[in-house]
Structure formats: structure tokens, C-alpha cells
Amino acid sequence: MNPTCIEAVTRAAGRELRQSEIDEIDNRIRGTARRLAGEDPAAWRALPPDQRTLAAAQRAAQDLADEAAKRLERVHLQALKTHQTETRIAHTTADGTSRSAALVHDLEQTQGYIDAVKRDNLSHLMDLLDAVTSTEGASAGRRVAMILFDTDNPRMSRDLVHEIFGQADGSSGNQTAQRGARAWLDTIEGMRERFNQSGGDVGRLEYGYIPQPHDQIRILGRGGDAARDQWVSDTLPLLDRRRYLNEDGAPMNDQQVAAFLGEAWQTLSTGGLNRLEPGAGGVPGRGARATRGSESRQIHFRDADAYLSYMAQYGSGSMYDAMGAHIGGMSRNIGLVERYGPNPNTQMRLQFDLAARADGREVNDLGRSFGARPQSYWEVVNGNASTASNAQIAGIAMTARNIQTFGKLQSALLSSITDVHTLFVTTGFNKLPYFEAMRNVGRAAFSGETKDFLTMHGVIAESMAGDMNRWASDQIRNNWSGRLANSTMKLSLLTAWTDSLRRGFSLTMMGGLARLSRTDWGSLTQYDRWRMEHAGITEDDWSVVRQAQLTRFRDQDFLTPESIRASGHARADEVVTKVLHLITDESEYAVLNPDLATRVVTTGGGAQRGTIRGELARAVMQFKAFPISLISRHWRRMLNTPQGLEGAPILANRLAYGAAFMTSATALGAIVAQVQQLRDGKDPIDMTRPKFWLLAAAKGGGLGFAGDMLLQDPNDQFGSPGANFFKSMAGPLLGTAVGDVAYDMGIANAYKAAEGKKTDFGAKAVRTARSHIPFVNLWYTKQVFDHAVMHSLQENLSPGYLGRMEQKAAQDWGQQFYWRPGSGGPQRAPNLAAAMGQ
């Protein structure tokens, strides 16, 4: 800024300005000048320099005034959301609940609210889903890969990107891609507008927006100037140079754009850490949520082909991964600002302070809920726990967990038979008809029309990545290991099983809510009002539900998001989100999926991904999400449901709930245990043995985490009980490294060799390797593969190993093999009478 301008600005300010203030004003005017130049470069260049400066200063002044008005609006919104938050927490504490526990309950509702926003918006993307799954123009090999490994159709992906960049103008000639692009653009525009209505400030691009998932590891390369220069030289030719202008409207030259890209490389390669001010503290991304996404996009590709070229070189995951992540990120932003105001972090600091004062504790020592402080819940809800601190550490750890997933969960469908008991218990708790639920499960499994109806209305199976949380405790990512994990689970039929049960229950729930919506709030039973209020649905919300124009499907009325929006009520979107949260949350009681409390526990109290602590916690807690969810969801529901409410079903009674839960869990666990014996070529276990029923209760989930740790079937894991207990406690990754490799294959065999005993090193090495290979342990092929390959290999490497297997089964459970290890086929039919001790 020249001296004359500095003098004018100083006079306007009425005081002497610091150099930092002058620099900030200068930078704002320069940035505004570049923005104005981009609107009409020719007209801008035609202006004299003084007029350009004046126009930029005037627009900058107007921008400052607009920003001030926006800040004032956000202050008012923040005050309103504080009042609403206080009202919700006061309602929860009215029955004597501590303020900390009430805050955790509010955070649990907020997480459900965020998930519901996401599902609601995903339901608008059916045309995009059609494009993603279309095999049009794909080779036979590519079609197989699309089914098994979720790969994309290159032709459709290319056309879709062209349509998105072109605002779905039909330029690709591919109508499927055009419809998919239109669905994407309309959905993200609706999300942008909804976010801005709650105090956000995200502008609209002139061309179709598509996320840019930069791979930090690829961009960083070997680090240093060479990596930066390579990235700059690769990216420079791909940019739309019309968007890179100087203040006078002249295009930036190569050196100027390269300098800008060098700064961008620093930001992308460090994950934004270069922008932190020393001593300022904090973590990137923890600022005001309402300004998230308001920063101007700086990397503008010249066209769709340039975007695809960059993604091939420096992209992270697939384009569809990035689109899904964008929907998830925007859903989180919308949910947080609608619940807690434009600055949710400020809201939470206030709530933590209020909880500490009310409960008589220090802020850092607030009361724990399910073993964790409210701050840990907040780390998961606001997304900090899932944001990688170090992309390389997070990537390696994720791959290791995915390997455990595709190696060890190939027979998980057999264990999932026990989902039926949680389905029935949840159906009864919600006063829904059992036979209608089973009929709807069948429809969800075999009727494409029913599947489309549910998907259209927000009941979406978001792929195995979502459902696998119940087992793996963290989302599967679509690198090579993630694709193998997804594929293995798909071939195991677990995807189809869980989707059918959850969708069938959701359909039943939508029908039940439709019937209930005919009753006004005052006429609802005490129990039904409690159910609604516990899910965050108030009397005002219910009045909106009452105005819904119910959706007719298969001669039955259903309460759907579209039926609520058809009321035309101003709060329809908010009420849709709450109702969809209720339906989704109950479906995840019916077919277990981790709740917020489970996510907090399995992430080590909300520890960040990409940190040693965070990744160690995730490794230890892998596969423990299912038993923890049983405790967190069903045990807590059994203990916390108010007793004696008018209109409550029998299963609202603690004793009835506990009895029904344990009885059905144990009965189905017994079926699972016996089916697994038959799968492994053994006769059923004698059910007259008391130990069998402990095993059945553990497999059914009735004993929760303790049963999963202490009562493992010795036939499933060889070795001493102590070694197996350690492997269970340490998690599959550390259990394999320490328990299987270091101890069983190393130390134990060394002792045996020193004592002159036979060692099992070779057989155990094969067994360990086999448990980390995809597709070979599927429940319907495992026994064939064992007899065709594994048994002879193990016997050759460790003579006598198969005999010791038979001895162990006889010693532990009194079992015989109807298909003996190492034999070509079954020697006889299974002795089913052995189940009764005969």
C-alpha cells in the first residue's frame, strides 16, 4: 500500500494503525481486486488503475459491512441455540440426572441427528447410485470386479465428471450420467443452502462442484523441495488459468502460479499444520463450524479431464469415496450448527463449564458415562477423532485392521443368527407386530420394489463399511485392503442378511409411526410420549408429524420424510431429521450397530486417528464393538427405562426384558454353537453339559463383553486358556503378533524342542497365515478347503497335528468327528443325537 493510501486509511480510522493492520487491509483490497477481475476481466482491465483501486476498496468495505452483519446474525443464532440446548438439558436433569450425564445424552441425540441428516440426503442420490453401479460399456471382467470389489466403471465415471463440471448439461451424451450429476448437484446445493440458513457462509461455484480428495502421502512423496517441485510441475498444466489473475486483471504468469502452488503444497502435505500459529494451540478444523467451507477454493482444474488426471496422480481413494465423504462432512456441519449454533466448540466449552459447576467438579474431571467424560463424546461427535493426525500412520494401521477383518470374519454370518433375538426384543419394546416385522424382513430381502421404497425414504444400507462397525469398530476404507474386506463380507452373505433385517424392521417402524401419528400428543400413552421425548421429539415436533400426508405403499400407510415435508411446515426438515433418527436408531438396536458410547470406548476415549494412542486403542478394541454395543444399547435400555408408565408393553419391564433377552440370546447362541460344530465336521456338543450353556450364552451375546473374553470355544482357538484370553484382550492384531507368532510359534515351540517334544511350528504357521487370507474361510467353503488343502499341509509340516486336533475335541467336549481331519469325505452322517448326550 502506497503512503497516500496509508494516510487516507489512517484518517478514516481516526487513529494510528499498526503495520499488521495495514497489511491486512492491503491484502483484503488486493484479494478483492483479483475477485472483481475474475468477474469481467476485459472490463476490469479497461479501468484506470485509480478506479480499480477505488472499486476494490469500496467492495472490500461492503464485504466488511456484510461480514459484520453476518457476525451479528451468528451472535443471535448462537444465543438462540444456547437457549434450546439449555432447555433440552434441563428437561433431562428434571428427574435427578446429573448435568454431565444429561450433556452426554444430548450429544448422543446430536450424533443421531447428524446420521439422520446424512441418510436423508443420501436418499436423494438414487440417480447417482444408478450411475455408480451401471455396467454400461464395461467389459465382462470389469463387471465382475464391480460386483466383488466395488470398483468403478471408467466410462461412467468419466462421463459423470464431465456432466458435473458442465452442470448436468448433457454434453457427455450419457443420460444415466446426466441424471446422476443432476441428483448430485441438487443434493449438495440443498445442503449448502440448509447450512447457510443456520449461520453458514458457503458460496456457490460457477461450475459443478466435485470434491478434491488430496492424498497427503502421495503429495508429500519423499519430502523436500524435489517433491514440492514435482507436484507443482504436474499440477500447473491442469489448472484453469483464467481464474488466476493479478489485481489489474492480467493473467498470472507461470512463476506466480507456481509460487502459489508451492504454498498450497505446504498446506496439503502437512494437513494444514503449516497454518497453525506458534503458541496459538488448537487443532486444524476446530474453528467456528459456520465458516467451515467458506474459504475460497484455490485449486481450479481447467476441465473434467484435468480433474481425472490429477486424481489418478494425487487423489485419495475413489471419486465416489470423496463424494460420500463430502455428504458426511456437510451432514456433520449441518447437524452441529442446527443443534449448537454457528460455533459449536464455544457452545461445548460453555456446557462443560456449566456441568462442572452444577455437579461440583473440575471441568477436566466431569462425571463419566459408560466410562468416558463428556469431552470424549464431543471428540467423536465433532469429527476430531476420525480426522487423521498423521495420514501415513493412519493408513498403515487401517490396512492392518482391514487384513484382520477379511481374514477373520468370513464366517460372521453364522454368528449373526443371533440378530434375530435383538430384532424381536426391539420389536416388542416398540409395540410393533412381530408377524408384520417378519413379513417386512422377507419383503426387504426379496422385493426390489421394497428396497427402492426404503432407499428413497432414507432407510439406506450404506454398504458394508457401515454395518462392519459392529464387528471391526472402525470404518473400512476403500484402499486395496478395504475393498478386499468389503468383498469378503459381501461373499459371506453378511451384507444381505443385515440389510434385510434392518430394512425390514425400519419398514415396520415407519408403519407403526404412521398409525401412531393419528393420535394427538395429549392422547398418547405415557410410554409413547416417553419414547418420543427420549429420541428428542417434542410436542411441537409431534404437531408437525400430525400434519404429515402419509405415504401409501402396498396398501399400507407409512410415515416417511416426504410425507412430513408434504405438510409444508417451516420446521419440516428439522422434524424429518428427528423422526429419521428415531427410526434409524431403533433399527440399530434391532440389528446391532455401535452407538456413540461404543464408538467412544473403541476409539480410546475419542483419541485421534493417526496418533499412536488412537491407533493402539483401535487395534485393541477391534472386533469388540459387538459385545460392547450389546451392553451399551440393550443392557442400558433394560436398566434405564422408566418403570410403571401407562401403556408400556411387557418388554418395558426390566425383569421381562432381561428374561426375554437372555433366554432368546442363549437359545440362538446354542444354535450358532451347534451349526459351527457341524460346519467343522464334528458331531454336535452334548447339551446336557452345563458348560455348553455358558458357551451358548456367550455366543448369543447374553454375557456381553465378559462372555466374549472369558468363554471362547477352545475348538475355535487352539492354545492355553491364558494365551487365548490374552489374544482376546489385546485384539486380533496384537494377539496375532504376540500370542500366535511370538508365543505359540516361537517361545512355546522352543520349550517343546528343548524338552524333546514334537513341535507344531509349521502347522501353526500355516494356520496363522490362513487366518489372514481372504475368501478361504467362508462358512460355506471352509470345510472343503480344509480337507482339500489345509489338513494335509498341516500334517506334513507337523506330523501328528491332526490327531491332536481330534484328541482335543474329545477331551474338551467329548466330541467325535463325522468328517475326520485329513480324510477325503465324511465317514458317516453327523450324530445329531449327540446333542442330547446319546
Residue pairs with C-beta under 8 A, 6 or more apart in sequence:
1 9
1 22
1 25
1 26
1 29
5 53
6 17
6 22
9 17
9 22
9 25
10 16
10 17
17 25
25 60
28 60
28 63
28 64
29 53
29 56
29 57
29 60
30 56
30 247
32 56
32 57
32 59
32 60
32 63
33 52
33 53
33 56
33 247
33 248
34 245
34 246
34 247
35 59
36 44
36 52
36 55
36 56
36 59
37 44
37 45
37 245
37 246
37 247
37 248
37 249
38 242
38 243
38 245
41 242
41 245
41 249
42 249
44 52
44 248
44 249
45 248
45 249
45 250
47 55
49 248
52 247
52 248
52 249
56 247
70 199
70 201
73 199
74 199
74 288
74 290
74 341
74 342
74 343
77 198
77 199
77 341
77 342
78 199
78 341
78 342
78 343
78 346
78 347
79 341
80 341
81 339
81 340
81 341
81 347
82 341
82 347
82 350
85 106
85 339
85 340
85 347
85 351
88 106
88 109
88 536
89 99
89 102
89 103
89 106
89 351
91 533
92 101
92 102
92 105
92 106
93 99
93 102
93 358
97 105
98 355
98 358
98 359
98 367
99 354
99 355
99 358
99 359
100 355
100 359
100 361
100 366
100 367
100 368
100 369
100 373
100 374
101 367
101 369
103 351
103 352
103 355
103 374
104 369
104 374
104 377
107 374
107 377
107 378
107 381
107 596
108 377
108 595
108 596
108 597
109 535
109 536
109 581
110 335
110 336
110 339
110 340
110 381
111 380
111 381
111 596
112 535
112 536
112 581
112 584
112 585
113 335
113 338
113 339
113 536
113 577
113 578
113 581
114 331
114 332
114 334
114 335
114 336
114 381
115 331
115 581
115 584
116 458
116 576
116 577
116 578
116 580
116 581
116 584
117 331
117 334
117 335
117 577
118 327
118 328
118 331
119 458
119 459
119 460
119 462
119 580
119 584
120 458
120 561
120 576
120 577
120 580
121 187
121 190
121 191
121 327
121 330
121 331
122 327
122 458
122 460
122 462
123 455
123 456
123 457
123 458
123 459
123 460
123 561
124 183
124 186
124 187
124 190
125 183
125 184
125 187
125 327
126 183
126 452
126 455
126 456
127 179
127 180
127 182
127 183
128 180
128 181
128 183
128 184
128 323
129 180
129 455
130 176
130 179
130 180
131 156
131 160
131 176
131 177
131 179
131 180
131 181
132 152
132 156
132 180
132 320
133 146
134 153
134 156
134 176
135 142
135 143
135 146
135 153
136 153
136 155
136 156
136 174
136 176
137 153
137 155
137 156
138 146
138 153
138 154
138 155
138 156
142 151
142 153
142 154
145 151
146 152
146 153
148 487
148 490
148 491
149 483
149 484
149 486
149 487
150 463
150 478
150 483
150 486
150 487
151 483
152 318
152 319
152 320
156 174
156 176
156 177
157 308
157 319
158 304
158 308
159 172
159 173
159 174
159 177
160 172
160 174
160 177
160 180
160 181
160 319
161 210
161 304
161 307
161 308
161 319
162 171
162 172
162 177
162 304
163 169
163 170
163 171
163 172
163 174
163 177
163 178
163 180
163 181
163 182
163 208
164 181
164 184
164 185
164 208
164 209
164 210
164 304
165 207
165 208
165 210
165 303
165 304
165 307
166 172
166 181
166 207
166 208
166 304
167 185
167 207
167 208
168 178
168 179
168 181
168 182
168 185
168 208
169 178
170 178
172 178
181 208
184 323
185 208
185 209
187 327
188 209
188 326
188 327
188 330
189 204
191 327
191 330
191 331
191 334
192 200
192 202
192 204
192 330
194 334
194 573
195 202
195 293
195 330
195 333
195 334
195 337
196 202
198 290
198 334
198 337
198 338
198 342
199 290
199 337
199 341
199 342
200 289
200 290
200 291
200 292
200 293
200 294
200 333
200 337
200 342
201 290
201 291
201 294
202 293
202 294
203 294
203 296
205 297
210 307
210 319
210 322
210 323
211 319
211 322
211 323
211 325
211 326
212 299
212 307
212 310
212 315
212 322
213 311
213 315
213 316
213 317
213 319
213 321
213 322
213 325
214 268
214 314
214 315
214 316
215 314
215 315
215 316
215 391
216 268
216 269
216 270
216 271
216 316
216 391
216 392
217 391
217 392
217 395
218 313
218 314
218 315
218 316
219 227
219 231
219 265
219 268
219 269
219 314
220 227
220 269
221 227
221 230
221 231
223 269
227 265
227 269
228 262
228 265
228 266
228 269
231 261
231 265
231 314
232 258
232 261
232 262
232 265
234 310
234 313
234 314
235 261
235 299
235 310
235 314
236 254
236 257
236 258
236 261
238 301
238 302
238 306
238 307
238 309
238 310
239 257
239 299
239 300
239 301
239 302
239 306
240 300
240 301
240 302
240 303
240 306
241 251
241 252
241 257
241 302
242 251
243 300
244 251
244 252
244 256
244 257
244 260
244 300
245 251
245 252
246 252
246 256
252 260
260 298
264 298
264 299
266 274
267 274
267 275
271 284
271 388
271 389
271 391
272 284
272 285
273 284
275 284
276 282
276 284
283 384
285 292
285 383
285 384
285 387
286 345
286 382
286 384
287 345
288 342
288 343
288 345
288 346
289 333
289 336
289 337
289 342
289 343
289 344
289 345
290 337
290 342
290 343
292 333
293 330
293 333
301 307
301 310
311 319
315 322
316 322
317 477
317 478
317 479
318 478
321 477
321 478
329 383
332 382
332 383
335 577
336 344
336 381
336 382
337 344
338 574
338 577
340 347
340 348
341 347
344 382
345 382
348 378
348 382
351 374
352 363
352 366
352 374
352 375
353 363
355 361
355 366
355 367
355 374
356 362
356 363
356 365
356 366
359 366
359 367
361 367
364 375
365 373
366 373
366 374
366 375
367 373
369 377
369 597
370 597
370 600
370 601
370 632
370 636
371 601
372 597
372 600
372 601
372 605
372 606
373 605
375 606
376 600
376 605
376 606
377 596
377 597
377 600
377 606
378 606
379 385
379 605
379 606
379 607
379 608
380 386
380 596
380 599
380 600
380 603
380 606
381 596
384 606
384 608
385 599
385 603
385 606
385 607
385 608
385 609
385 614
386 609
387 608
387 609
388 394
388 395
388 608
388 609
388 610
389 608
389 609
389 610
389 611
389 614
390 610
390 611
391 610
392 610
393 610
393 611
393 612
393 615
394 609
394 610
394 615
395 479
397 609
397 610
397 615
397 618
397 619
398 474
398 477
398 479
398 481
398 482
399 479
399 481
400 619
400 733
401 472
401 474
401 618
401 619
401 622
401 733
402 476
402 477
402 479
402 481
402 482
402 484
402 485
403 481
403 772
404 472
404 622
404 623
404 732
404 733
404 736
404 772
405 468
405 471
405 472
405 476
405 485
405 488
405 489
405 622
406 481
406 484
406 485
406 487
406 488
406 489
406 774
407 771
407 772
407 773
407 774
407 777
408 623
408 732
408 771
408 772
408 777
409 468
409 471
409 472
409 488
409 489
409 492
409 494
409 623
410 488
410 492
410 774
410 775
410 776
410 777
410 778
410 779
410 782
411 492
411 676
411 679
411 777
411 778
411 779
411 782
412 471
412 489
412 492
412 494
413 492
413 493
413 494
413 497
413 779
414 672
414 675
414 676
414 679
414 779
415 672
415 699
416 494
416 497
416 498
417 668
417 671
417 672
417 675
418 665
418 668
418 669
418 672
418 699
418 700
418 701
419 497
419 498
419 501
419 590
419 591
419 592
420 501
420 664
420 668
421 661
421 664
421 665
421 667
421 668
421 700
422 589
422 590
422 591
422 592
422 630
422 634
422 701
423 437
423 441
423 501
423 505
423 590
423 591
424 434
424 437
424 660
424 664
425 634
425 651
425 657
425 660
425 661
425 664
426 505
426 586
426 589
426 590
427 433
427 434
427 437
427 505
427 508
427 590
428 434
428 649
428 650
428 651
428 660
429 589
429 637
429 649
429 651
429 652
429 657
430 509
430 512
430 531
430 586
431 512
431 527
431 528
431 649
432 508
432 509
432 512
433 508
436 508
436 511
437 504
437 505
437 508
438 504
440 450
440 503
440 504
440 505
440 507
440 508
440 511
441 500
441 501
441 503
441 504
441 505
442 504
443 450
443 504
443 507
443 554
444 450
444 451
444 454
444 499
444 500
444 501
444 503
444 504
444 507
445 496
445 500
445 504
450 503
450 507
450 554
451 503
453 553
454 460
454 503
454 506
454 507
457 510
457 551
457 558
457 560
457 561
457 562
458 560
458 561
458 580
458 583
458 584
459 502
459 503
459 506
459 507
459 510
459 583
459 584
459 587
461 467
461 495
461 498
461 499
461 502
461 503
463 486
463 495
464 476
464 485
464 486
464 489
464 490
464 494
464 495
465 475
465 476
465 477
465 478
465 482
465 486
466 475
466 593
467 494
467 495
467 498
467 499
467 593
468 475
468 476
468 485
468 486
468 489
469 475
469 593
469 594
469 599
469 625
470 592
470 593
470 594
470 625
470 626
470 629
471 623
471 625
471 626
472 485
472 622
472 623
472 625
473 594
473 598
473 599
473 602
473 603
473 618
473 621
473 622
473 623
473 624
473 625
474 602
474 603
474 618
474 622
476 482
476 485
476 486
478 486
484 774
485 774
487 774
488 774
488 775
488 778
489 495
491 775
491 778
492 778
492 779
498 591
501 590
501 591
502 587
502 588
502 590
502 591
503 587
505 586
505 587
505 590
505 591
506 583
506 584
506 587
507 558
509 582
509 583
509 586
509 587
510 558
510 559
510 560
510 583
511 556
511 557
511 558
513 545
513 559
513 579
513 582
513 583
514 550
514 556
514 557
514 558
514 559
515 557
516 524
516 528
517 545
517 546
517 548
517 550
517 559
519 528
520 542
520 546
521 529
521 539
521 542
521 543
524 532
524 542
524 647
525 645
525 646
525 647
525 648
526 645
526 646
526 647
526 648
527 645
527 646
527 647
527 648
527 649
527 652
528 647
530 642
530 645
532 538
532 541
532 542
532 582
535 578
535 581
535 582
535 585
536 578
536 581
537 545
537 575
537 578
537 579
537 582
540 571
541 571
541 574
541 575
541 578
544 564
544 567
544 569
544 571
544 572
544 575
545 559
545 564
545 575
545 579
547 567
547 569
548 559
548 563
548 564
548 566
548 567
549 563
549 566
549 567
550 557
550 558
550 559
550 560
550 563
551 557
551 558
551 559
551 560
551 562
551 563
552 558
559 579
561 576
561 579
561 580
564 572
564 575
564 576
564 579
565 572
565 573
565 576
569 575
585 595
588 595
588 633
589 633
589 634
589 637
592 626
592 629
592 630
592 633
593 629
594 602
594 625
594 628
594 629
594 632
595 629
595 632
595 633
597 632
597 636
598 625
598 628
598 629
598 632
600 606
601 621
601 628
601 632
602 617
602 618
602 621
602 622
602 624
602 625
602 628
603 614
603 617
603 618
603 621
604 613
604 614
604 616
604 617
604 618
604 621
605 617
607 613
607 614
607 617
608 614
609 615
609 618
619 731
619 733
619 734
620 729
620 730
620 731
620 734
621 628
621 731
622 731
622 732
622 733
623 731
623 732
624 705
624 708
624 731
626 701
626 708
627 701
627 704
627 705
627 707
627 708
628 704
628 705
630 701
630 704
630 705
631 704
631 705
634 661
635 704
637 657
638 654
638 657
638 658
638 661
639 654
641 652
641 654
641 657
643 652
643 653
643 654
645 652
650 656
651 657
651 660
661 702
662 697
662 702
664 700
665 697
665 700
665 701
665 702
666 693
666 696
666 697
666 700
666 702
667 696
667 700
668 700
669 695
669 696
669 697
669 698
669 699
669 700
669 701
669 702
670 687
670 692
670 693
670 696
670 699
670 700
672 696
672 699
672 700
673 685
673 692
673 695
673 696
673 699
673 713
674 684
674 685
674 835
676 713
676 716
677 683
677 684
677 685
677 715
677 815
678 684
678 830
679 779
679 782
679 783
680 715
680 782
680 783
681 783
681 786
681 787
681 817
681 818
681 819
681 820
681 821
681 826
682 715
682 809
682 815
682 816
682 817
682 818
683 815
683 816
683 817
683 818
683 830
683 831
683 832
683 834
684 830
684 831
684 832
684 834
684 835
685 692
685 695
685 813
685 815
685 834
685 835
686 692
686 813
686 814
686 834
686 835
686 836
686 837
687 693
687 835
687 836
687 837
688 836
688 837
689 813
689 814
692 813
694 703
694 707
694 711
695 711
695 713
697 703
697 707
697 711
698 707
698 708
698 710
698 711
698 712
699 713
701 707
701 708
703 711
708 728
709 725
709 728
709 729
710 725
712 724
712 728
714 721
714 724
714 808
714 812
715 808
715 809
715 812
715 813
715 815
717 724
717 727
718 744
718 764
718 767
718 808
719 727
719 739
719 744
723 739
723 743
723 744
724 739
726 735
726 738
726 739
727 735
727 736
727 738
727 739
727 740
728 735
730 738
730 739
736 768
736 771
736 772
740 764
740 768
741 768
744 760
744 764
745 761
745 764
745 765
745 768
749 759
749 760
749 761
749 764
752 758
752 759
752 760
753 759
758 798
758 799
758 800
759 798
760 798
760 801
760 804
761 797
761 798
762 794
762 796
762 797
762 798
763 794
763 795
763 797
763 798
763 801
764 798
765 797
766 790
766 793
766 794
766 797
767 790
767 794
770 776
770 777
770 790
771 777
775 781
776 782
776 785
777 785
783 819
786 821
787 819
787 821
787 822
787 823
787 824
787 825
791 802
791 821
791 822
792 822
794 801
794 802
795 801
795 802
795 822
802 821
802 822
805 821
806 817
806 820
806 821
809 815
809 816
809 817
810 816
815 834
816 831
816 834
817 827
818 826
818 827
818 828
818 829
818 830
818 831
819 825
819 826
819 827
820 827
831 838
